[in-house]
Amino acid sequence: MDESESDELDRRAFLKAAVAAGGAAAFSACLSREDTDVPRGPDDLSSHPARQHAWNRVLPRDDYGNVVAPRHHLLLYLDLQTSGRPTDADREAVETALRGVERAYERSGDGLLLTVGYSPAYFDRFDDPLPATVDVPRPEALSPFEDPAFDEPDAVLHLASNRANVVLGAESALTDGRSTLNGVDQPMANLTDAFEVVDRRTGFVGTGLPAQNADVDGVPSDSVPEDAPLFMGFKSGFEKNQASEDRVTIRSGPFAGGTTQHISRLRLNLDQWYTQDDRWQREAKMFCPYHAQNDRIEGVADNLGTDSAVGDCGDATDTARETGVVGHTQKVARAREDDSPLLLRRDFDSTDGGHAGLHFLSVQRGITDFVTTREAMNGTDLAEKSSVGQRNNNGILQYVRTVRRGNFLVPPRRLRALPPAAPADGSTGEDDAAREEPRA
């Protein structure tokens, strides 16, 4: 590694640490280390899509056509300052604050992407129930071997960008009342006029970041490949392993154009993964034994292109019985509808709390789709029919522990500021979903 490469890696580690720390000092430090020439958003925001979660069109793609996720992420968990129903003044403050940062930063990977979601607990304050077209129950344990705590704040704000200074600048403007952002005067309204920030979680994804930040508990510091985008050493988010934004969009009812969001906080324990398991075992457990036996994986798996080739892995039950190992991707691929995955993953690694972790964030049409996918990942049926254990040799389960779970409704943009449970149906439903994301 030459000096310029080392300097770049040090810079990336610094920026990740700044996002994790947060605050005005971290924002100022980022401005001194990053290019601050960030494109501004438009004065007229009517060109922004009806769907909050429609990110793919403004994100870059790699050489194979896979969407490249933003590098820096921030989750702010929010509670309303009142236990009653939100007022029109609360709604106006939230919407005004969000529009302020959208005018300051272009809606793109190098600018700012955001969503606001609301928990079932938030909607309990209304007399009317959520419509039947919305599938967002309260969170629960989803495997026989987990005992997670449940995240039930009123709302969660997800901020994402390739630039640490953008994430921190948006946070500062939304919560601390920054008067100017990226040369754009900010409104007097803040999220904190209506909300209290009750938790803050951060993370990162992308080539080099996991290796540069593997100085925490749960991962051997010298074992993560330098070009890996995630702590476990392989890439994810292959185009054909992801549901389309159209597939995860609610199709009818007053929340048409929205989606549901599940966020799990996962704790990683990768000492055995890197120090006891060999390359064959890691490939077999992450993908499938067929891939390991036939040298299908090169490096971090870039050679797979847009498809993890799980169709070559064979039947999961047969694999478990014949090899005593079954792959994570192989199991999850069983949860499909019309040959489409059910989830659109937007997860990212984290070192929150000084331990290696993953914030598993997915969007799907209904939380039932997430539950179905998680049940396939659990592989309980495979453990009952083979020598595969409940967790051992059962994909990556033995290396991952679910610490927290939360479910949220991400409304369409027109309802993102403190929606009622039964809003007037003003959506265009199918038309919105169909026009906003052409498949690559």
C-alpha atoms as one frame of an Amber mdcrd trajectory, in Angstrom:
protein
   0.000   0.000   0.000   1.490   3.325  -1.027   1.309   6.505   1.032  -1.644
   7.978  -0.875  -3.718   4.817  -0.305  -2.857   4.846   3.397  -3.864   8.495
   3.687  -7.187   7.762   1.978  -7.934   4.876   4.351  -7.079   7.031   7.351
  -9.407   9.729   6.022 -12.250   7.242   5.638 -11.774   5.973   9.196 -11.779
   9.540  10.495 -15.028  10.364   8.699 -16.725   7.223  10.007 -15.627   8.126
  13.543 -16.960  11.665  13.111 -20.411  10.395  12.132 -20.403   8.057  15.124
 -19.504  10.918  17.474 -21.895  13.491  16.007 -22.249  17.093  17.117 -21.095
  20.455  15.835 -17.383  19.744  16.392 -17.543  16.535  14.333 -19.395  18.361
  11.554 -16.754  21.101  11.472 -13.977  18.512  11.422 -15.589  16.742   8.471
 -15.805  19.984   6.547 -12.039  20.293   6.852 -11.412  16.733   5.575 -14.006
  16.327   2.787 -14.857  18.113  -0.431 -17.504  20.605   0.639 -18.755  21.344
  -2.875 -22.057  19.508  -2.441 -24.788  20.129  -5.038 -27.798  21.923  -3.619
 -31.375  20.794  -3.891 -34.001  22.701  -5.861 -36.051  25.548  -4.446 -39.126
  23.789  -5.833 -39.241  20.291  -4.329 -42.209  19.132  -6.397 -39.853  17.076
  -8.573 -39.046  14.788  -5.648 -40.782  11.402  -5.989 -43.991  10.547  -4.187
 -42.248   7.606  -2.523 -39.765   8.370   0.249 -38.001   5.051  -0.356 -37.409
   5.642  -4.097 -33.629   5.949  -3.830 -32.315   3.680  -6.583 -32.728   6.041
  -9.498 -30.377   8.629  -7.936 -27.757   6.173  -6.664 -24.787   5.038  -8.771
 -24.353   1.482  -9.967 -21.189  -0.588 -10.068 -19.666  -2.080 -13.203 -22.133
  -4.981 -13.045 -25.304  -2.938 -12.526 -25.745  -3.326  -8.760 -26.935  -0.260
  -6.841 -24.096   1.180  -4.732 -25.367   2.149  -1.273 -24.376   5.438   0.387
 -21.313   5.051   2.606 -22.467   6.870   5.772 -25.730   6.290   7.660 -27.472
   7.753  10.688 -30.643   6.603  12.440 -32.350   9.039  14.801 -35.067   7.525
  16.990 -37.676  10.119  17.913 -40.508  10.503  20.424 -43.173  13.162  20.256
 -42.936  15.614  23.106 -46.642  15.156  23.792 -48.540  11.955  24.475 -51.573
  13.220  22.583 -52.225  13.608  18.910 -49.831  15.796  16.933 -51.065  19.261
  16.102 -51.033  21.056  12.775 -48.210  23.188  14.180 -46.199  20.017  14.912
 -46.754  18.775  11.366 -45.771  22.098   9.865 -42.558  22.227  11.922 -41.522
  18.705  10.871 -42.269  19.214   7.186 -40.608  22.630   7.129 -37.457  21.256
   8.765 -37.234  18.342   6.302 -37.727  20.641   3.329 -34.932  22.856   4.632
 -32.289  20.125   4.387 -33.683  18.953   1.050 -33.132  22.420  -0.376 -29.617
  22.491   1.072 -28.550  19.146  -0.395 -29.275  17.492  -3.712 -31.269  14.271
  -3.506 -28.498  11.836  -4.491 -25.792   9.564  -3.126 -23.333  12.461  -2.934
 -26.070  14.678  -1.552 -28.665  13.499   0.972 -31.208  10.679   1.017 -33.706
  10.349   3.861 -36.830   8.564   5.016 -39.099   9.058   8.029 -40.978   6.076
   9.409 -43.558   5.669  12.190 -44.034   2.814  14.639 -47.290   1.043  15.547
 -46.953   2.716  18.973 -47.199   6.139  17.303 -50.484   5.229  15.637 -51.976
   4.008  18.939 -52.669   7.658  19.832 -55.404   7.829  17.181 -58.945   6.498
  17.515 -58.946   5.060  14.002 -56.863   1.975  13.264 -54.415   1.790  10.401
 -56.097   0.639   7.177 -56.084  -3.039   6.272 -53.736  -2.302   3.378 -50.946
  -1.519   5.875 -49.160  -4.520   7.414 -47.055  -3.154  10.286 -47.543  -5.021
  13.579 -45.587  -4.412  16.750 -42.181  -6.126  16.750 -41.700  -9.589  18.225
 -39.046 -12.279  18.518 -38.705 -14.117  15.210 -36.675 -17.191  16.091 -36.652
 -19.742  18.920 -33.142 -18.697  19.959 -33.483 -14.907  20.231 -34.685 -12.570
  22.970 -34.439  -9.056  21.533 -35.552  -5.789  23.064 -38.123  -3.926  21.009
 -37.720  -0.467  19.519 -41.031   1.376  19.783 -40.276   5.093  19.554 -42.786
   7.199  17.699 -40.575   7.622  14.639 -37.209   6.916  13.077 -35.322   9.180
  10.666 -32.787   7.566   8.325 -30.135   9.875   6.828 -27.662   8.551   4.245
 -24.907  10.021   2.081 -21.498   9.247   0.639 -20.260  12.318   2.508 -19.992
  12.339   6.280 -20.332  16.124   6.380 -23.733  15.891   4.676 -25.123  13.431
   7.224 -23.799  15.495  10.118 -24.853  18.787   8.573 -28.406  17.557   8.060
 -28.534  16.245  11.620 -27.308  19.583  12.959 -29.849  21.568  10.958 -32.729
  19.277  11.926 -31.978  19.056  15.643 -29.716  21.951  16.649 -31.198  24.804
  14.643 -28.252  25.488  12.304 -29.135  28.709  10.483 -27.221  28.045   7.246
 -26.458  24.708   5.582 -24.417  24.316   2.401 -24.933  28.014   1.771 -28.723
  27.739   2.076 -30.559  29.589   4.844 -32.411  27.142   7.041 -35.946  27.673
   8.371 -36.539  28.447  12.004 -38.443  25.162  12.423 -36.612  22.061  13.703
 -37.579  18.438  14.191 -37.022  19.029  17.885 -39.900  21.500  17.928 -42.105
  18.400  17.877 -39.758  15.503  18.699 -37.212  14.478  21.292 -34.237  12.421
  20.075 -34.217   9.254  22.218 -31.506   7.259  20.448 -28.847   7.731  17.805
 -27.290   4.903  15.773 -24.656   5.126  13.091 -22.995   2.965  10.518 -21.152
   2.575   7.245 -20.918   0.343   4.194 -18.462   0.269   1.334 -15.065  -0.909
   0.185 -12.369  -0.429   2.838 -14.543   0.915   5.659 -14.991  -2.390   7.582
 -11.267  -3.185   7.497 -10.410   0.319   8.638 -12.844   0.081  11.548 -12.195
  -3.462  12.716 -10.544  -2.253  15.926 -13.532  -3.122  18.102 -14.803  -6.151
  19.972 -16.333  -8.905  17.900 -14.024  -8.893  14.893 -10.288  -9.690  14.567
  -8.705  -6.423  13.523  -6.349  -7.844  10.887  -8.725 -10.335   9.284 -11.305
  -8.322   7.365 -10.296  -8.093   3.673  -9.203  -4.608   2.667 -11.685  -4.520
  -0.212 -14.662  -5.914   1.712 -17.747  -3.675   1.948 -19.034  -5.426   5.093
 -17.450  -6.987   8.194 -18.169 -10.561   7.110 -15.914 -10.151   4.091 -18.373
 -10.553   1.222 -20.530  -8.134  -0.715 -24.321  -8.252  -0.626 -27.079  -6.368
  -2.368 -26.788  -8.190  -5.691 -29.376  -6.736  -8.064 -31.190 -10.036  -8.601
 -31.219 -10.794  -4.866 -33.067  -7.562  -4.119 -36.743  -6.773  -4.466 -37.449
  -3.803  -6.706 -38.753  -0.566  -5.242 -41.977  -1.317  -7.084 -42.278  -4.721
  -5.375 -41.947  -3.244  -1.865 -44.396  -0.368  -2.403 -47.857  -0.402  -0.815
 -50.264  -0.503  -3.756 -53.599   0.726  -2.463 -55.321   2.660   0.288 -54.401
   6.006   1.816 -50.764   4.968   2.334 -50.271   3.827  -1.285 -46.795   4.831
  -2.398 -45.368   4.084   1.052 -43.646   0.983   2.355 -42.843  -0.757   5.620
 -39.437  -0.810   7.255 -37.862  -3.302   9.629 -34.709  -2.377  11.532 -32.814
  -4.982  13.532 -29.732  -4.223  15.568 -27.460  -7.252  15.217 -24.329  -7.990
  17.247 -21.563  -9.737  15.295 -19.132 -12.197  16.837 -16.647 -13.004  14.091
 -13.629 -14.393  15.976 -14.430 -17.981  14.941 -15.502 -16.821  11.475 -12.003
 -15.545  10.767  -9.700 -17.483  13.106 -11.201 -21.017  13.058 -13.313 -21.257
   9.912 -11.340 -21.534   6.694 -12.235 -19.931   3.379 -14.231 -22.994   2.272
 -16.388 -22.846   5.396 -17.012 -19.115   5.078 -18.100 -19.471   1.456 -20.279
 -22.490   2.248 -21.996 -20.782   5.167 -22.490 -17.427   3.480 -23.526 -18.714
   0.047 -23.741 -22.530  -0.157 -21.476 -25.606  -0.155 -21.779 -25.923  -3.946
 -20.117 -22.539  -4.429 -17.318 -23.479  -2.019 -16.731 -26.857  -3.649 -16.602
 -25.368  -7.139 -14.554 -22.223  -6.419 -17.407 -19.964  -7.505 -16.393 -17.074
  -5.227 -13.438 -14.824  -5.964 -12.368 -12.285  -3.349 -15.403 -10.523  -1.889
 -17.647 -12.035  -4.616 -17.544  -9.227  -7.173 -17.152 -11.917  -9.844 -20.774
 -12.996  -9.311 -21.973  -9.850 -11.068 -25.626  -9.118 -10.310 -26.631 -12.574
  -9.093 -25.316 -14.750  -6.272 -26.137 -17.756  -8.510 -28.130 -19.372  -5.737
 -29.986 -21.372  -8.378 -26.870 -23.523  -8.676 -26.816 -24.311  -4.954 -29.414
 -27.073  -5.090 -32.232 -27.856  -2.705 -31.476 -26.609   0.798 -32.834 -29.736
   2.504 -30.755 -32.019   0.302 -27.659 -29.880   0.893 -28.150 -29.952   4.665
 -28.549 -33.741   4.688 -25.650 -34.451   2.360 -23.042 -31.970   3.636 -24.129
 -31.057   7.180 -23.880 -27.377   6.185 -26.372 -25.050   4.543 -25.734 -21.560
   3.178 -27.302 -18.305   4.342 -28.069 -17.090   0.809 -29.313 -20.540  -0.139
 -31.830 -20.506   2.725 -33.059 -16.959   2.226 -33.644 -17.567  -1.488 -36.529
 -19.871  -0.519 -38.572 -16.774   0.446 -39.677 -15.535  -2.971 -42.886 -14.637
  -4.750 -43.143 -14.896  -8.531 -39.378 -15.482  -8.482 -38.795 -12.112  -6.783
 -37.178 -11.593  -3.383 -39.512 -10.009  -0.857 -37.069  -7.535   0.721 -35.041
  -4.553  -0.431 -32.052  -4.465   1.909 -30.390  -1.208   2.908 -28.371  -2.457
   5.880 -24.988  -1.243   7.083 -22.215  -2.166   9.510 -21.674  -0.366  12.796
 -19.261  -0.005  15.687 -21.838   1.569  18.018 -21.012   0.723  21.616 -17.477
  -0.368  20.686 -18.654  -3.716  19.237 -18.945  -4.896  15.655 -22.545  -4.916
  14.568 -24.991  -4.607  11.711 -28.057  -2.430  11.480 -30.210  -4.643   9.276
 -32.599  -2.248   7.573 -35.000  -3.573   4.986 -38.074  -2.228   3.249 -40.895
  -4.464   2.085 -44.555  -4.124   1.185 -45.606  -5.608   4.513 -43.830  -6.833
   7.626 -45.193 -10.315   6.891 -42.714 -10.410   3.998 -39.874  -9.780   6.436
 -41.149 -12.465   8.828 -41.372 -14.971   5.958 -37.809 -14.200   4.915 -36.512
 -14.434   8.476 -38.209 -17.815   8.931 -36.413 -19.053   5.820 -33.140 -17.718
   7.242 -33.753 -19.483  10.571 -33.646 -22.865   8.827 -35.514 -24.508  11.697
 -37.048 -26.971   9.249 -33.587 -27.891   7.962 -32.245 -28.500  11.457 -35.134
 -30.888  12.104 -34.369 -32.925   8.979 -30.564 -33.093   9.027 -27.423 -32.908
  11.162 -27.347 -29.118  10.732 -27.725 -27.469  14.127 -30.255 -24.878  15.167
 -27.479 -22.323  14.708 -24.220 -24.201  13.994 -23.506 -24.809  10.298 -26.908
 -23.229   9.647 -25.851 -20.318   7.464 -24.392 -17.461   9.525 -26.731 -17.740
  12.516 -24.005 -18.671  15.002 -22.134 -15.417  14.304 -25.099 -13.045  14.603
 -27.239 -12.171  17.627 -30.356 -10.026  17.372 -30.246  -7.355  20.062 -33.204
  -5.144  19.059 -36.075  -5.152  16.564 -38.428  -2.429  15.348 -41.179  -2.128
  12.717 -42.172   1.107  10.994 -44.489   2.460   8.328 -42.727   4.761   5.856
 -45.585   6.820   4.417 -45.593   8.416   0.979 -43.943  11.802   0.946 -47.220
  13.724   1.252 -47.852  12.050   4.641 -44.334  11.936   6.060 -44.909  14.680
   8.674 -46.829  13.068  11.554 -49.566  11.290   9.582 -52.947  10.356  11.063
 -53.827   6.656  11.166 -56.682   7.126   8.677 -55.736   9.912   6.253 -57.808
  10.872   3.262 -56.933   8.719   0.248 -55.176  11.205  -2.010 -52.681   8.875
  -3.659 -52.369   7.758  -7.244 -51.341   4.287  -6.085 -50.268   2.104  -9.004
 -49.297   5.072 -11.187 -46.831   6.392  -8.609 -45.241   2.988  -8.154 -44.948
   2.207 -11.839 -43.408   5.477 -13.005 -40.668   5.916 -10.439 -38.334   2.957
 -10.867 -37.437   1.359 -14.167 -35.639  -1.939 -13.651 -32.013  -2.001 -14.691
